[in-house]
Amino acid sequence: MADVFPEVGQVVLTSLLSLAAMFIFTRAGGKRQIAQMSPFDYLNAVTVGSIGAELATNLEQWWRPFSALVVYGLVTWFVHYTACKSNTMRSLWSGRSLILMDDGVILKSSLQRAAIDVNEFLGQARVAGYFDPNEIETAILETNGQISFLPKAATVP
């Protein structure tokens, strides 16, 4: 029973190390909510959480998951840095906006490319306050997954 306490103490210390490292890397990644994350950011967050759990429980070789956590943090920083400095890299990491409706015409090929069906598109329009699709001039699927609706000039007060 007495030999359990050192092991529990080591779990507590590695858990605190894991939480501190994940907190630092999360703060360095910016202040975005989950809904605003790119697919890369989301997958990275899940992977970092898994590595953090491994770090907290791998008592024999704690430096291995810690090293992986540092690598993931550095790669995430590099991706964000290059995305801020270069339009080409931003397009590579985050993708580009996609026009779903133009001049009042729904572009079915764009909806298929975005894996959105017409009913989901019209539902998003209703959520945005457009109950009549004839009021919409342009609809754009943004890189964060949100759809921006631009009204026709005749419908703007």
N, C-alpha and C positions, 0 to 999 in steps of 0.2 A: 504494500500500500504506500509505503514511503517513497518508492521509486516512481510513483505516478505523478507526484507534485512537480518534479523538474520537467517532466514531459508536458504537463498542463501549462506550466510557466512558459515553456518554449512556444507552445501553440498560441498563448496570449501575446507574446512578443512578436511572433511572425504575423499574427493577425493584425496587430497594430501597425507593423511595418507595411503590410499589404494595403491596409486602409489609407495610410498616409501617402503611399506611392500612387494609389488610384486617385486620391483626392487631388494631388498635385497635377497629375496628367489630365484629369477632368477639367480642372481650372484653366490649364494651359490650352485646352481645346476650345474654349469660348463658352459663352452663356446662352447656348441654344437648348430649347426644349426637345423632347423626343420627337414630337411631330415635325420639327424643323430640321431634323437630322437627315443628312444624305445617307444613301445605303451604305457607303463606306464607313461613315461615322457610327451608324447603328451596329454594323457587324463588328467594328472595332470595339465598341462599348461592351458588347456581349462577350467577346473574346477576352478582353481585359478583365472583366468580372470573373470569368472562368479561371484565368491565370492567377488572379488574386486569391481565389478560393484554394487553388493548388498551392500557392505560396504559404497560405495560412496553415495548411495541413501536412505539407511535405517536410517533415522534420529532419530527415537525414541529409537532403540536398536542397536546402531552401534557396540557394543561390541560382539554381537553374530556372525556376519560375520567376525569380526576381530579375534575372537577366532578360528573360522573354518580356517581362513587363516593361523594362527600360527600352528594349528594342521597339515594342509596340508604341510606346510613348514618343520615341524619337521619330518613327515613321509617320505617326499622326501629326506631329509638329511639322515635319517636312511637307506633308501633303497640304496642310493649311497654309504654310508659308508660301509654297509655290502657287497655290490657288489665289492668294492675295496679290502676288507679284506678276502673274502672267494670265492673260485671257485664254490662251491656248491650254494651259494647265488646268485652269478653272473649268473649261469645257470638258477636259479629259476626266477630271475627278468628279464633277458634279453633273455633267450632262448639259443639255441646252433646253431652253423653253420650247414648247411645241404648240403650234397654233391649231386649236381644235375647231374653231369656227371663224370664218372670215367673210366679211360683207354679208352677214346674216345667213350664210350657208354652212351647215355642219359638215365638216370634212371627215367622212367615214373612215378613210384610210388612216388619218391621224388618230382617230379614236381606237382603231384596231392596233395601231402601233403602240399606243399608250395603255392598251388592255382595259379600256373603259367602254362599257356599252352605252347606248343612247339613253336608256332609262336612268342610269347612274349620272350621266352628264346633265340630263334635265333635272334630276333631283338636286344636284349641286347648284344648278341655276336657281331653283326655288329657294334653297337655303340662303343664297346670296341676295334674294329679293326679286328675282326675275321670274314671274309666273308665266309670262308670255315670251316664248323664244324669239318672237319678232321684235322684241325690245333690245335684243343683243346684237351689236355690230361684230364684236370680236371676242373670242374666248381663248385664253392662253393657259396651258398647263405649265406651271412654273417648276423650277428644278426641285423645290421642296415638296411637290405633290399637290399644292393648292392650285385651284383654277381661278384665274382672274377674269372677270367679265367686264367688258367695256360696252356701255350702252350706245344705242344709236343717238345721233345728235337731236333728232326730232323728239325723243322721249325724255331728254334731260330738261328739268324745269328751268 
